[in-house]
Amino acid sequence: MVSAFQSSFELVGGIPRLALWANDNYSEFAKLYARLLPSQASSSLGEANVLRIEMAIKPGPLDE
């Protein structure tokens, strides 16, 4: 299914046509683009103003 949509996207103009549409419909484009961006921070209930950083790499000897 994804492949079919990708092929259809290319057949109707691909990125150049998307850019033309985005230029004419910038507010709609911005809304869609914002949905694609990852969330910068998440919070649990009761922790609305707490920023929690979870490291992807385990601490090394220099971190202790």
SEKE-101415 format. One line per field, with one value per residue (C-alpha): residue number from 1; x, y, z. Coordinates in steps of 0.001 Angstrom, whole numbers, plus 500000, padded with zeros to 6 digits. Example, Ala and Ser with C-alpha at 12.3 -4.5 7.8 and 13.67 -1.06 7.14 Angstrom:
SEKE-101415
lonu: 1_2
c1: 512300_513670
c2: 495500_498940
c3: 507800_507140
//
This chain:
SEKE-101415
lonu: 1_2_3_4_5_6_7_8_9_10_11_12_13_14_15_16_17_18_19_20_21_22_23_24_25_26_27_28_29_30_31_32_33_34_35_36_37_38_39_40_41_42_43_44_45_46_47_48_49_50_51_52_53_54_55_56_57_58_59_60_61_62_63_64
c1: 500000_502784_504526_501328_500924_504574_504205_501003_502702_505491_503065_501083_504126_506004_508009_507860_504049_503949_506157_503813_500825_502667_503445_499764_498455_501145_498950_497629_501151_502443_499713_500593_504323_503859_502213_505304_507730_508690_507571_510347_509349_506839_505390_503473_500316_501214_504604_503490_506550_509214_511636_513002_516032_516618_520047_520193_523818_524777_527140_530823_533809_534109_530484_530913
c2: 500000_502431_501662_502366_505745_506595_505734_507780_510715_510638_510284_513395_515615_514497_517006_519878_519771_519485_522572_524510_523470_524376_527814_528449_526813_527584_527501_524033_522858_524151_522236_519001_519565_520206_516786_515147_516739_514696_515864_517742_516744_514526_514623_512193_513166_515280_516261_519066_521270_518582_517897_514368_513458_509793_509028_506588_505661_504075_506138_505483_505680_509462_510026_508648
c3: 500000_500898_497621_495670_497356_496730_493039_492786_494509_491937_489011_489962_490320_493416_495436_492907_492884_496686_496907_494593_496698_499913_498517_497730_500937_503472_506582_505679_504836_508184_510042_508262_508727_512447_512794_511299_513748_516816_520212_522031_525535_527223_530680_532826_534663_537667_536222_533896_534506_534848_532012_532134_530013_529316_527923_525018_525802_529102_531276_530692_533060_532587_533635_537156
//
